[in-house]
C-alpha cells in the first residue's frame, strides 16, 4: 500500500516537474517510516510475538535472495 502511494506521488512529482515535489517524496518516506511503519511493526510484534518476527525475517530473506538472483539469459 505504501509503495503504491509513493508511486502515485512520484508520478505527481514528475507531472509537476518542480524540485520541491521531489524533496517532498523524501519527506514522505521519512515520515511514513517514523510514524506509520515502525509503530505498526511494534504492534504486530507485541500481538503476534515470535510468529511475526519469524515471518518478517523470512520475508526479508526472500527479498534479499531474489535481489541476488542472476537473470536468465
Chimera marker file (.cmm) of the C-alpha trace (Angstrom):
<marker_set name="trace">
<marker id="1" x="0.000" y="0.000" z="0.000" r="1" g="1" b="0" radius="0.5"/>
<marker id="2" x="2.711" y="2.471" z="0.940" r="1" g="1" b="0" radius="0.5"/>
<marker id="3" x="4.625" y="1.613" z="-2.202" r="1" g="1" b="0" radius="0.5"/>
<marker id="4" x="1.566" y="2.434" z="-4.278" r="1" g="1" b="0" radius="0.5"/>
<marker id="5" x="1.162" y="5.777" z="-2.563" r="1" g="1" b="0" radius="0.5"/>
<marker id="6" x="4.834" y="6.532" z="-3.184" r="1" g="1" b="0" radius="0.5"/>
<marker id="7" x="4.433" y="5.559" z="-6.832" r="1" g="1" b="0" radius="0.5"/>
<marker id="8" x="1.426" y="7.874" z="-7.221" r="1" g="1" b="0" radius="0.5"/>
<marker id="9" x="3.273" y="10.729" z="-5.522" r="1" g="1" b="0" radius="0.5"/>
<marker id="10" x="6.283" y="10.115" z="-7.763" r="1" g="1" b="0" radius="0.5"/>
<marker id="11" x="4.042" y="10.378" z="-10.804" r="1" g="1" b="0" radius="0.5"/>
<marker id="12" x="2.617" y="13.625" z="-9.467" r="1" g="1" b="0" radius="0.5"/>
<marker id="13" x="6.119" y="14.959" z="-8.827" r="1" g="1" b="0" radius="0.5"/>
<marker id="14" x="7.129" y="14.134" z="-12.394" r="1" g="1" b="0" radius="0.5"/>
<marker id="15" x="3.965" y="15.769" z="-13.718" r="1" g="1" b="0" radius="0.5"/>
<marker id="16" x="4.559" y="18.922" z="-11.678" r="1" g="1" b="0" radius="0.5"/>
<marker id="17" x="8.265" y="18.964" z="-12.585" r="1" g="1" b="0" radius="0.5"/>
<marker id="18" x="9.105" y="21.101" z="-9.586" r="1" g="1" b="0" radius="0.5"/>
<marker id="19" x="12.226" y="20.346" z="-7.491" r="1" g="1" b="0" radius="0.5"/>
<marker id="20" x="10.323" y="20.804" z="-4.245" r="1" g="1" b="0" radius="0.5"/>
<marker id="21" x="7.938" y="17.995" z="-5.139" r="1" g="1" b="0" radius="0.5"/>
<marker id="22" x="10.856" y="15.557" z="-5.314" r="1" g="1" b="0" radius="0.5"/>
<marker id="23" x="12.095" y="16.691" z="-1.916" r="1" g="1" b="0" radius="0.5"/>
<marker id="24" x="8.626" y="16.055" z="-0.547" r="1" g="1" b="0" radius="0.5"/>
<marker id="25" x="8.948" y="12.441" z="-1.702" r="1" g="1" b="0" radius="0.5"/>
<marker id="26" x="11.903" y="12.034" z="0.644" r="1" g="1" b="0" radius="0.5"/>
<marker id="27" x="9.918" y="13.670" z="3.425" r="1" g="1" b="0" radius="0.5"/>
<marker id="28" x="7.031" y="11.276" z="2.767" r="1" g="1" b="0" radius="0.5"/>
<marker id="29" x="9.300" y="8.223" z="3.050" r="1" g="1" b="0" radius="0.5"/>
<marker id="30" x="10.904" y="9.501" z="6.253" r="1" g="1" b="0" radius="0.5"/>
<marker id="31" x="7.525" y="10.357" z="7.794" r="1" g="1" b="0" radius="0.5"/>
<marker id="32" x="5.957" y="7.009" z="6.902" r="1" g="1" b="0" radius="0.5"/>
<marker id="33" x="8.907" y="5.069" z="8.299" r="1" g="1" b="0" radius="0.5"/>
<marker id="34" x="8.928" y="7.025" z="11.542" r="1" g="1" b="0" radius="0.5"/>
<marker id="35" x="5.240" y="7.483" z="12.288" r="1" g="1" b="0" radius="0.5"/>
<marker id="36" x="3.452" y="4.661" z="10.455" r="1" g="1" b="0" radius="0.5"/>
<marker id="37" x="5.573" y="1.630" z="9.633" r="1" g="1" b="0" radius="0.5"/>
<marker id="38" x="7.656" y="1.450" z="12.824" r="1" g="1" b="0" radius="0.5"/>
<marker id="39" x="4.610" y="1.722" z="15.132" r="1" g="1" b="0" radius="0.5"/>
<marker id="40" x="2.776" y="-0.917" z="13.053" r="1" g="1" b="0" radius="0.5"/>
<marker id="41" x="5.721" y="-3.284" z="13.386" r="1" g="1" b="0" radius="0.5"/>
<marker id="42" x="5.831" y="-2.744" z="17.158" r="1" g="1" b="0" radius="0.5"/>
<marker id="43" x="2.110" y="-3.536" z="17.457" r="1" g="1" b="0" radius="0.5"/>
<marker id="44" x="2.447" y="-6.642" z="15.289" r="1" g="1" b="0" radius="0.5"/>
<marker id="45" x="5.416" y="-7.844" z="17.332" r="1" g="1" b="0" radius="0.5"/>
<marker id="46" x="3.506" y="-7.256" z="20.585" r="1" g="1" b="0" radius="0.5"/>
<marker id="47" x="0.406" y="-9.004" z="19.290" r="1" g="1" b="0" radius="0.5"/>
<marker id="48" x="1.941" y="-11.968" z="17.447" r="1" g="1" b="0" radius="0.5"/>
<marker id="49" x="5.420" y="-12.181" z="19.008" r="1" g="1" b="0" radius="0.5"/>
<marker id="50" x="7.788" y="-14.791" z="17.604" r="1" g="1" b="0" radius="0.5"/>
<marker id="51" x="5.426" y="-15.764" z="14.791" r="1" g="1" b="0" radius="0.5"/>
<marker id="52" x="5.509" y="-12.238" z="13.339" r="1" g="1" b="0" radius="0.5"/>
<marker id="53" x="9.269" y="-11.926" z="13.805" r="1" g="1" b="0" radius="0.5"/>
<marker id="54" x="9.829" y="-15.263" z="12.067" r="1" g="1" b="0" radius="0.5"/>
<marker id="55" x="7.528" y="-14.304" z="9.162" r="1" g="1" b="0" radius="0.5"/>
<marker id="56" x="9.078" y="-10.857" z="8.692" r="1" g="1" b="0" radius="0.5"/>
<marker id="57" x="12.580" y="-12.328" z="8.835" r="1" g="1" b="0" radius="0.5"/>
<marker id="58" x="11.621" y="-14.963" z="6.236" r="1" g="1" b="0" radius="0.5"/>
<marker id="59" x="10.157" y="-12.244" z="4.002" r="1" g="1" b="0" radius="0.5"/>
<marker id="60" x="13.349" y="-10.181" z="4.261" r="1" g="1" b="0" radius="0.5"/>
<marker id="61" x="15.411" y="-13.269" z="3.391" r="1" g="1" b="0" radius="0.5"/>
<marker id="62" x="13.216" y="-13.944" z="0.338" r="1" g="1" b="0" radius="0.5"/>
<marker id="63" x="13.569" y="-10.345" z="-0.828" r="1" g="1" b="0" radius="0.5"/>
<marker id="64" x="17.322" y="-10.472" z="-0.368" r="1" g="1" b="0" radius="0.5"/>
<marker id="65" x="17.590" y="-13.798" z="-2.210" r="1" g="1" b="0" radius="0.5"/>
<marker id="66" x="15.517" y="-12.553" z="-5.132" r="1" g="1" b="0" radius="0.5"/>
<marker id="67" x="17.642" y="-9.409" z="-5.471" r="1" g="1" b="0" radius="0.5"/>
<marker id="68" x="20.767" y="-11.575" z="-5.676" r="1" g="1" b="0" radius="0.5"/>
<marker id="69" x="19.304" y="-13.865" z="-8.325" r="1" g="1" b="0" radius="0.5"/>
<marker id="70" x="21.019" y="-13.844" z="-11.687" r="1" g="1" b="0" radius="0.5"/>
<marker id="71" x="18.911" y="-13.060" z="-14.751" r="1" g="1" b="0" radius="0.5"/>
<marker id="72" x="18.182" y="-15.945" z="-17.081" r="1" g="1" b="0" radius="0.5"/>
<marker id="73" x="19.989" y="-15.396" z="-20.361" r="1" g="1" b="0" radius="0.5"/>
<link id1="1" id2="2" r="1" g="1" b="0" radius="0.2"/>
<link id1="2" id2="3" r="1" g="1" b="0" radius="0.2"/>
<link id1="3" id2="4" r="1" g="1" b="0" radius="0.2"/>
<link id1="4" id2="5" r="1" g="1" b="0" radius="0.2"/>
<link id1="5" id2="6" r="1" g="1" b="0" radius="0.2"/>
<link id1="6" id2="7" r="1" g="1" b="0" radius="0.2"/>
<link id1="7" id2="8" r="1" g="1" b="0" radius="0.2"/>
<link id1="8" id2="9" r="1" g="1" b="0" radius="0.2"/>
<link id1="9" id2="10" r="1" g="1" b="0" radius="0.2"/>
<link id1="10" id2="11" r="1" g="1" b="0" radius="0.2"/>
<link id1="11" id2="12" r="1" g="1" b="0" radius="0.2"/>
<link id1="12" id2="13" r="1" g="1" b="0" radius="0.2"/>
<link id1="13" id2="14" r="1" g="1" b="0" radius="0.2"/>
<link id1="14" id2="15" r="1" g="1" b="0" radius="0.2"/>
<link id1="15" id2="16" r="1" g="1" b="0" radius="0.2"/>
<link id1="16" id2="17" r="1" g="1" b="0" radius="0.2"/>
<link id1="17" id2="18" r="1" g="1" b="0" radius="0.2"/>
<link id1="18" id2="19" r="1" g="1" b="0" radius="0.2"/>
<link id1="19" id2="20" r="1" g="1" b="0" radius="0.2"/>
<link id1="20" id2="21" r="1" g="1" b="0" radius="0.2"/>
<link id1="21" id2="22" r="1" g="1" b="0" radius="0.2"/>
<link id1="22" id2="23" r="1" g="1" b="0" radius="0.2"/>
<link id1="23" id2="24" r="1" g="1" b="0" radius="0.2"/>
<link id1="24" id2="25" r="1" g="1" b="0" radius="0.2"/>
<link id1="25" id2="26" r="1" g="1" b="0" radius="0.2"/>
<link id1="26" id2="27" r="1" g="1" b="0" radius="0.2"/>
<link id1="27" id2="28" r="1" g="1" b="0" radius="0.2"/>
<link id1="28" id2="29" r="1" g="1" b="0" radius="0.2"/>
<link id1="29" id2="30" r="1" g="1" b="0" radius="0.2"/>
<link id1="30" id2="31" r="1" g="1" b="0" radius="0.2"/>
<link id1="31" id2="32" r="1" g="1" b="0" radius="0.2"/>
<link id1="32" id2="33" r="1" g="1" b="0" radius="0.2"/>
<link id1="33" id2="34" r="1" g="1" b="0" radius="0.2"/>
<link id1="34" id2="35" r="1" g="1" b="0" radius="0.2"/>
<link id1="35" id2="36" r="1" g="1" b="0" radius="0.2"/>
<link id1="36" id2="37" r="1" g="1" b="0" radius="0.2"/>
<link id1="37" id2="38" r="1" g="1" b="0" radius="0.2"/>
<link id1="38" id2="39" r="1" g="1" b="0" radius="0.2"/>
<link id1="39" id2="40" r="1" g="1" b="0" radius="0.2"/>
<link id1="40" id2="41" r="1" g="1" b="0" radius="0.2"/>
<link id1="41" id2="42" r="1" g="1" b="0" radius="0.2"/>
<link id1="42" id2="43" r="1" g="1" b="0" radius="0.2"/>
<link id1="43" id2="44" r="1" g="1" b="0" radius="0.2"/>
<link id1="44" id2="45" r="1" g="1" b="0" radius="0.2"/>
<link id1="45" id2="46" r="1" g="1" b="0" radius="0.2"/>
<link id1="46" id2="47" r="1" g="1" b="0" radius="0.2"/>
<link id1="47" id2="48" r="1" g="1" b="0" radius="0.2"/>
<link id1="48" id2="49" r="1" g="1" b="0" radius="0.2"/>
<link id1="49" id2="50" r="1" g="1" b="0" radius="0.2"/>
<link id1="50" id2="51" r="1" g="1" b="0" radius="0.2"/>
<link id1="51" id2="52" r="1" g="1" b="0" radius="0.2"/>
<link id1="52" id2="53" r="1" g="1" b="0" radius="0.2"/>
<link id1="53" id2="54" r="1" g="1" b="0" radius="0.2"/>
<link id1="54" id2="55" r="1" g="1" b="0" radius="0.2"/>
<link id1="55" id2="56" r="1" g="1" b="0" radius="0.2"/>
<link id1="56" id2="57" r="1" g="1" b="0" radius="0.2"/>
<link id1="57" id2="58" r="1" g="1" b="0" radius="0.2"/>
<link id1="58" id2="59" r="1" g="1" b="0" radius="0.2"/>
<link id1="59" id2="60" r="1" g="1" b="0" radius="0.2"/>
<link id1="60" id2="61" r="1" g="1" b="0" radius="0.2"/>
<link id1="61" id2="62" r="1" g="1" b="0" radius="0.2"/>
<link id1="62" id2="63" r="1" g="1" b="0" radius="0.2"/>
<link id1="63" id2="64" r="1" g="1" b="0" radius="0.2"/>
<link id1="64" id2="65" r="1" g="1" b="0" radius="0.2"/>
<link id1="65" id2="66" r="1" g="1" b="0" radius="0.2"/>
<link id1="66" id2="67" r="1" g="1" b="0" radius="0.2"/>
<link id1="67" id2="68" r="1" g="1" b="0" radius="0.2"/>
<link id1="68" id2="69" r="1" g="1" b="0" radius="0.2"/>
<link id1="69" id2="70" r="1" g="1" b="0" radius="0.2"/>
<link id1="70" id2="71" r="1" g="1" b="0" radius="0.2"/>
<link id1="71" id2="72" r="1" g="1" b="0" radius="0.2"/>
<link id1="72" id2="73" r="1" g="1" b="0" radius="0.2"/>
</marker_set>
